[in-house]
Amino acid sequence: MPINENIILQRSESLLSTHSVLRNTYLLLSLTLLFSASMAGMAVTIQAGFGSSMIAFILSFVLLFVTTSMRNSAWGILAVFAFTGCMGYSMGPLLNHFIRGYSNGSQLIVTALGGTGITFLLSSAYIITTKKELSNWGSFLMIGLVMCVIASLANLVFKMPAMQLAISTIMTFVSTMLMMYDTSRIIHQGERNYIMATISLYLDIQMLFQNLLMLLGVMNDRN
């Protein structure tokens, strides 16, 4: 009986810990997404150039390491806001490109934003409801991500719309799978730090949004 009681106690503590990490992650993720969106909006308003965008993007990588080192302290929360703020600001030129370069650019951005939100909610709900364990997806998703990055760099030279369409389609799929994978890691305690879990999901969401937007842009060019 004592052994059974210990097992039940351990499972209960594990479940409470998981719910706590998941709850804190979603709360922090919501706040950082709002802050990131406000910084992106500011970059659009002031029409931030490529130079300042690149500085913000490089700074975000520095802040990523800072956040990782401070993940177990209250300073980590401030660092993750700084990181997501820089990432949001760095998207200014891309958003301005769509707003000024497409007759329906604002509509494309809103559509990509809505599609990202719906995809995140559905994929998260599926994993939370089914409690799927996806730890074996890690290597497959990393290989797919690296291949897409290499293909994207190659397409900077070739500038082929068909290739961009294929890359954005695959990246949309990969980013969706990454959201499911990272959510599964939280549920099954592969990630127990809500600050790091927030960063993972934030990057998944941003990647999905960017590739949905690029996908819509390529399709709009073809119409």
N, C-alpha and C positions, 0 to 999 in steps of 0.2 A: 504493500500500500504506500509506504513512503516514497518508493521509486516512482510509482504512478503519479503521486501528488507533485513530485519534483518535475516530472515531464510536463504535466498540465501547467504548472507554474511557469516553466521556461517558455512554453508555447504562448501563454498569455502575455508574458513580458515581451516576447518577440513580436506579437501582433500589435501590442500597444506602441512599441517602438516604431514599427513600420507605419502605422497610422499617423504617428506624430511627425515622422520625416516627410510623409506624403503631404500632410496638411500644411506643414511649414514650407515645403517646397512650392506648392501651388500658390500660397499666399505671397511668398517672396517673388515668384515668377510673375504673378499678376502685376505687382508693383513695379518690377523692373521693366516689364514690357511697356507699361504706361510711360515710364520715364524715358525709355529708349525711343518710343514713338514721339514723345514731346521734343526730344533732341533732334530726331529726324525732321520733324516739322519745322524746328528752328533753322536747321541747315537748308531746308527748302526755301523758307521765307527770306533768308539772307543770301540765297543762291550761292552757297558754299562752293568754292572751286575744288578742282582735283587735288591741288596741293594740300589744302587744309584737311581734306577728306583722308588723304594718305597719312598725314600726321596723326589724325585721330585713330585710324586703323592700326598703325604701328604702335601707338600708345596703348591701344586696347590689348595688344599681346603682352606688353609689359605689365599692365594691370591684371591680366589673367594669371601671370605668375605671382603677383602680389596677393591676389585673392586666394590662390591656392595655398600660399604660405600662411595666410591669416584665417583659413577656413574654420578654425576652431575657436575664434575669438569674435567679439562684437565688431571689431574693425573689419572683419571679413564682409559684413553686411554693407558697410560703406564702400568697400573695395568693389563689390559686385555691382553696386549702383554706378560707380565710376566706369567700370568695364562696359556695362550695357549701354551707358550713356554715350561713350565713345563709339561703340559699335553702331548705335542708332545714328549718330551724327555723320559717320562715314558713309551712310547710305544716301546722303543728301544729293550728290551728283547723279546717282542712278535714278532717283525719284524725279529730279528735275529733267533728266533726259526724257522720261516718259511723259511728263506734264507738258514739256515744250515740243517734243518731237512727234507726238501722236495727237490727232484731233480728239481722241477719246482717252487720253492718257490718265486723267483722274479716275475715270471709270475702270480702267484696267487695274490701277492700284487698289481701288476699293474691292474689285472682284478677287484679286489675288489675296488681299487681306481677309476677306470673308471666307475664301476657300481654305486658307491656312487655319483660321479659327475652327471651322467645321471639321476639318481633317484631324486637328489636334484633339478636339472634344470626342469625336467618334473613336479614334484609335486609343485614347486614354481610357475611355469608358469600356472598350472591349477588353483591354488588358486587366483593368481593375475588376471587371465582372467575372472574367474567365480565369484570372490568376495564372495566365500562361507563363511558363518559364522559358525565356528566350536567350539564356546565357550562351548557347552554342551558335548564336547568330553573329557574335562579335567579329570573328575573323572574316566571315563572308561580307559583312557590311563595310569593314575597313578596306578590303580589297576593292570593292565596288566604288568606294569614295575616292581612293587613290587613283583608280583608273579614270574616273570622271574628271578629277583635277588635272591629270595629264592631258586628257582629251580637250579640256577647256583651254589649257595653255597652248596646245597645238592649233586650236581654232582661232586664237588671237592672230596667228599668221595667215591661215587659210581663209578665215572669215566666210565660212559656208553656212548659210541659213539652215540647210537640212541637217548639218552636223550639230548646230546649236539647238535645233529642235530635239534631236535625239539625246543630246547631253542633258538638256533641261528636263526631258521626260524621265530619264533614268535617275537624275538627281532628285526629282520630286518623289519618285518611288523610294529611293534610298533614305531620304530625310524622313519620310513617313515611317519606314521600318525602324529608323534610329529612335524616333519618338516612342515607339512601342517597346523597343529594346531597353531604352533608358528607364521607362516607366516600370518595366518588368524587374529591372535591377533594384529599383527602390522597394518594390513589393517583396522581393525575395532577398532583401538585405544585401545585395551586391554593392549598394551605395547607401551609407547610413548618415552621410553628412548632407544636410539639406541645402547648404550653400553650393556645394559641388554638383548636387543633383539639379539645382536651379540653372547653373551654367550650362550643363549638358542639354537640358530641355530648351533653354533659350537659344542655343546655337542650332539645335534641330529645327526650331520654329523659324528662325531667321533664314536658314538655308532653304526651308520649304517655301517661304514667302518669296525670296529672291528668284528661285527657279520657277515658281508658278508665274511670277511677273514676266520673266524672260520668255517662258512658254507662251503666254498670252501675247507678248510683243511679237514673237516670230509668227504666230498664227494670224495676228492682225496685219502683219506685213504681207501675208500671202493672200489676204482677202481683197 
